[in-house]
């Protein structure tokens, strides 16, 4: 329901972009998904990176905990949680 793309940050900050297309639902649904994802990300301690979170249409029916669990799974799969600033290869899931 979520996909993550990231690059190591050059500025020493965590920067996040959240993409929720019209395929997810109307404006009310898209904004609800975006708000929930922002709150999940706010509660996480992410390594310094430029991060893009892409919500798929299945995210429309997900509650906060389902989105949090799926985001953790996507971040783990992408390798961001294991990344500590070395290297520089882009990873996606």
C-alpha positions in Angstrom: 0.0 0.0 0.0 3.1 2.2 0.3 6.4 2.5 -1.5 9.5 4.4 -0.4 12.3 5.9 -2.4 15.3 7.7 -0.8 18.7 9.2 -1.2 21.3 10.0 1.4 20.8 13.7 2.4 23.5 16.2 1.5 22.1 18.8 3.9 22.2 16.9 7.2 18.4 16.9 7.5 15.5 14.5 7.0 13.4 15.8 4.1 10.2 14.0 3.3 7.8 14.3 0.3 4.4 12.5 0.5 2.7 11.6 -2.8 -1.0 10.7 -2.8 -2.5 10.6 -6.2 -6.2 11.0 -7.2 -6.3 7.2 -7.6 -6.3 7.0 -3.8 -9.6 8.9 -3.5 -11.2 12.3 -3.4 -9.5 15.3 -1.6 -10.9 14.3 1.8 -9.5 10.8 1.6 -6.1 11.9 0.1 -5.6 14.5 2.9 -6.5 12.0 5.6 -3.9 9.6 4.2 -1.4 12.4 4.0 -2.1 13.6 7.6 -1.7 10.1 9.0 1.5 9.5 7.1 2.9 12.8 8.4 2.1 11.8 12.0 3.7 8.4 11.6 6.8 10.0 10.2 6.9 12.6 12.9 7.0 9.8 15.6 9.8 8.0 13.9 13.5 8.7 14.3 14.8 8.4 10.7 18.4 8.7 9.6 19.3 11.8 7.6 17.9 11.2 4.1 15.7 12.7 1.4 12.7 10.5 1.5 9.7 10.1 -0.8 6.6 8.1 0.4 4.2 7.1 -2.3 0.7 6.0 -1.2 -1.1 3.4 -3.4 -5.0 3.3 -3.7 -5.2 0.6 -0.9 -4.0 3.3 1.6 -7.5 4.9 1.4 -9.0 2.2 3.6 -6.1 1.9 6.0 -6.2 3.1 9.6 -3.2 4.8 11.3 -1.7 1.6 12.6 -1.9 -0.2 9.3 -0.2 2.7 7.6 2.5 2.8 10.3 3.1 -0.9 9.9 3.3 -0.8 6.1 5.6 2.3 6.2 8.0 0.5 8.6 7.9 -2.6 6.3 8.6 -0.4 3.2 11.4 1.5 5.0 13.0 -1.8 6.2 12.7 -3.3 2.7 14.3 -0.2 1.1 17.3 -0.5 3.4 17.0 3.0 4.9 16.7 1.8 8.4 20.0 -0.1 8.0 21.7 2.9 6.2 24.0 5.1 8.3 25.4 7.6 5.9 28.0 5.4 4.1 27.8 4.8 0.4 25.2 6.7 -1.6 23.3 4.2 -3.7 19.6 4.9 -4.3 17.3 2.2 -3.1 13.6 1.7 -3.8 10.9 -0.8 -3.0 
